[in-house]
Structure formats: structure tokens, C-alpha cells
Amino acid sequence: MEKAKRWLVLLLLPTVWLAGCTSDAEKLKTQLDQQVTITETSLNRLKRQIDSNQISNTALLTQYAAIVKKDRPEMSQLTNALAQDASTDGPMIRGLEARLSDAKSDIPGAVSGGIEPAKGVYSELLAIETASDPATYGMMLTDPINVLADMSDGTLARVAAMSRDASARINKAEDFGPGSQLVGNPQYGNWQTNSSGGSFWHWYGQYAFFSTMFRSPIGYSSWGRGRDYSYYNDYGRSSYTSPSQRRSQNSVERKTRDRFNRSGKSFNSPYSKTKQTTSQVARSQSRLKSQRKASSYSRSAPKSTTSSYRSSSYQSSRSSYGGK
């Protein structure tokens, strides 16, 4: 509800903005600076809780990685990379830090550009704040945990998700092999275009070993039609995706749909339907959605406020970390 109040104040600003008063621009900057402080505080609190082992699933991720590493020493580099998300050195925390830095640097330009760019920065700051919630971060860790569970060939159990066979059967999913829960998540790789104009998943360097586990590169069209459940793709994408990453995802989807249309075929968004998972996760996410719908933010905020948000891509800073 507190976020709803903050959004409501921002949404009432266009009328005042049209007056063109310098003082109103200063008020807008003040509000964005205040949200920066709130978001920064949330992220720092999350990092402290990770360091003190207070986050759900961090210990489990570390344990699973150690077990798989012992049983399959040839995958030591990969398991070590996956275990990084149990610390503040992992790609998820590093990604949130980079996004916050970008949003802060965009405030002067957004304020001078008017209400729409300012709302884009505000929306991004709220998304980072949501991603910094300890419970949400703990659920995001279920994806690498379940990847390690699949790599153990059944020795380790999946967490907050159905078994591999049951999930594939219920969701009518294609088997893309171990690691498929991370496909589509820009913290671990990105979609690239091949010589035929199609898109395929490219792992960042420290996750490149996944490529040897697959029969062939994972194509976007086949993944879009047959992907299985993952927390990121079904629940976490809205808060764990930067504006530039979202634009990239939308571009790949649009190009794929256009390519199918030229062939007289149709292509549905990979995110058009939420995949089924355990009832516990479903109930938890249903409660969160109900709370959001009840807020004035959910009712009155624009569907997209990031179109003019940022021309430079966060992807460049992420790529240097991932080791493309």
C-alpha cells in the first residue's frame, strides 16, 4: 500500500508539470531521490541478510552445489558459478546493483525530459525494490537449486516445483536438458541471432558447460512453444529484468512472430501462459497478485513506462561479468 501511495503522487504530477515551473521539476527530482534511498536501503538490507545466512534457500543452494561438485567433479566450474547466487557476488545481486546505478545516473536526464521518462525511472526503482525482498530473492534461488537437482540425476529433490517428469507432462513441455530453468534469464545468457535469422540461447562464459549437455543450441521458437516452469519466467521476470533486457526480450519475440507470420504460421508469447508448479508456490503468488490488484498502483499505472527510459544497455556491464 505504501508503494501505491508513492505511485499515486507521481501519477498526479502531469497536471502540475504542464505548468512548466522549475520548482515542480525539483519536486519530481526529490521524489525520485527519495525512492533511490528506499530502494538502496532495501538492497543493502538484502545483502546483509545474505551475508548473515538469513535468506531462505542460500544454504540449500550451497549444499546442492557441493554435492553435485563431489559426485561430478568435471562440472566443478559450473557448480561453483551456480553457487555464487548464494552470496552477494552472484549475478542476481550484481545485476540489481548495476540497475540501481543506472537508474540513479538517469535521474537528471529523466527529470529534464518530463513526466514520462521520470515515471520510467520510478518504475525501475520500484522493480529493484521488489526484487530486493528477501522472500522473493529466496524464491529466485529455486531456479539454480532445481538445476543442480536435475544435474544430480534424481539424487537431490527439486524445491517448490514438481518433479522433472511430472512438470514436463503437466505443462506439455519439451525436455531441453539440465539448466533449462535458466534459459531466458538474462543473468545467465542472452538470445542471439543465427545466419538464418532465428534466435538461439547463448550462455555466458561461466555457464558455457551447459552447451555440452544439449543436443543442439536451444532455439527461441522451440523454447517459446515448449518451455517448462521456472520461477524467473513465470513469476520473477517483472522485477528481475532491466528495461534494456525487457526491450531485448520483446524484440526477439516480435521478430520470431513476424518470421512465423511470413510463413503463414502463428507464434504465441512464451509468457502468454503461466506454467503450473506446486500448489504452495501458486498460492503464494496468487496472494501477491491479489495485493497488487487491490492497490491503486496496479489499477492506474501505465502498462509500460520504460519506452523512453534508457538507450544504453545494462547488458554490456552484465556481459563483462558473465564472460561472453
Secondary structure, DSSP 8 states (H G I E B T S, - for coil): -HHHHHHHHHHTHHHHHTT--HHHHHHHHHHHHHHHHHHHHHHHHHHHHHHTT-STTHHHHHHHHHHHHHH-GGGHHHHHHHHGGGSTTSHHHHHHHHHHHHHHHHHHHHHHH-HHHHHHHHHHHHHHHHHT-HHHHHHHTHHHHHHHHHHTTTSS--SSS--HHHHHHHTT-----TTGGGTT-TTTEEEEE-TTS-EEEEE-GGGGGGGGGSSS--BHHHHHHH----HIIIIITTTSS-HHHHHHHHHHHHHHHHHHHHTT-----TTSS-----HHHHHHHHHHHHHHHHSHHHHHS-S---TTT-SS-THHHHHHHHT-
